[in-house]
């Protein structure tokens, strides 16, 4: 049995085969959770937004076009997080929360903590492109769709954000 692509599955969901959304959920809910968690540092919020994203996918299934499902899904996730913060008027990342949730090895925990502390010091825009590209593995072409940009512009944004991250990271580990 040949596995269907995300796009094929989503088209079937859009055509009324709603049970197939569970396959997309199983494939991608961890990726959405990790993205939201990396951006917010809030486990409960991340879980809530994952549910919201897949509810919106179901609700707006008819608007899925010919593009990549991943780009469409992360656009919804990004907009959902942005909408949450507009309502809440806050944006915080607690490195202790991130570290406690994800890392157990004490040596790795310190490096992970330093990395996330550096990530938290980036602007939300820079943090977002680094998380989506480097931590979630979203390619430049798909990220360009999510950010309503071009692949070359996105590549430049990622490169600049990584340079900023390196500077912040090495500055704080020298201290």
N, C-alpha and C positions, 0 to 999 in steps of 0.2 A: 504494500500500500504506500503510495507516494504522499509525502507530507505536503500540505497546501501552504502556500506563502501567506504571510500576514494579510497582504492585499486581497488575495482570493477569499480568505476567510471573512475579511471585513465586508467585501462586496456581498457575500452570502448573508451576513448579518443584516446589512442594509436592505436586502431583498426579503427579509422576514425570518430567516433561520437564526433566531435569537439565542438558541442554545449554544451556537458556535462561539458566542462571545466568551464563554467559559474557557475555551482553548486559548484565545488571545489573552485573557486574564492570567491564566497559568503561565503563559510564555513571558509576560511582560510586567506583572504587578511588582516584582522585586526591583526591576529597573526603575520604575516610577518611584517606588518607595525610597530607594537609595538616592535618587536625584533630589527628591524633596527633603530627605533627611540631611544630605550634604549641604543643602541650601539653608535649612532652618535649624538643624540640631535638635528638633523636637519630634520624638518618637510618636506621640499621640497625634500630633498634627499631620505627620507623614502618613499614618494609617488612614486618617480621615480624608486626606486629599486623594490618596489612591482610590478610595471608594468613590469619591466625587468624580474623579477622572473617568472611571469606567461607567459610572452612571451617565456622565455627559456623552461618552462614546455611544452608549445605547440610545440616549435621547436624541442625539444629533447624527445618528447613523446614516441618514439619507443625504447628509452633506459631504460624506466621504467621496472624494473624487478619484482621479487616476494617479494621485501621488503616492508617496511612500507612507505606509501606516505608521512607522516609527516617528516620522517627522510630524504627522498629524497628532499622534498621541502625546508627544512631548510638548507640542504647542498647547494642547489642552492642559497638560500638567503645569506648564509654565504660567499660563493665564490663570489657572486655579490658585496657584500659590500667590501670584501677584494680586489677585482679587482678595484673597484672605488678608494680606498685609495692608491693602488699601482700607479694608474694613477695620482692621485692628490698629492701624497706624503705628506698627512697630516692625523691627527686623532685628532679631538677635540670633546669635549662634553661641551655644555654650560648649566649649571644647571638652569640658569634663563629661558632659552628657554623651557626646559623640564617642569619646574614648571608652567610657564605661560600657556602652552598648556594643561596641564592635570588637575591641581588642582585649585579649586576655594575657598574652605574653608580656611581662613587665618591660623587657627591652624594646619590643615592638611598640608597646603602649606609649613609651616616651617619644619615639620617632613619629608615631601616628599623631600623638598629641601636638608635637611641634608643627607637623604638616597642617593639621587642622587649625591650629592657632594662626598660622601664616595665611591659610585660606580665608579665615574669618576677617583678616585685616584688609583683604581686597575689597574693592567696591562690589556690590551685588552683581553688576554686569560682568566684571572680570571673573568673579567666582563662578558665575553661571556658565560661561563658555569653557572654563577649565573643567568644571564638574561634568558637563555634558560631553565634551570631547575626550578628555583624558580618563575620567573615572567611569563614564557610562559608555564610552566607545562610539559615540555618535560621529559619523563621518562628516567632513566639511560640507559635502553636498546636502546632506540631510539637515545639518545645523544651519545652513544658509536658508533653507525653507522655514525652519523654526524661527529664525531671527529676521526673516524677510530681508535677506541680504544676498550677496553673491559668495560663491565658494572662496574666491581669492580674498575678499574682504574679511570673511570669517577666519581664514587661515592667518591673516595678519592680526586680527583681534586675539586669536588664541595665542599666537606667538608673543604678542605684547603682554598679555595677561600672564603667561608663563614666565616671562622675564621679570615681571613685577613680583610674582610668587617666589621665584628664586632669590631675589634681593631681600624680600621680607624674611624668608625662611632662614637664609644664611646669616642675616643680621641678628635674628633672635637666637640662633643656636650658638653664635659666638659669645653672646652675653653670659 
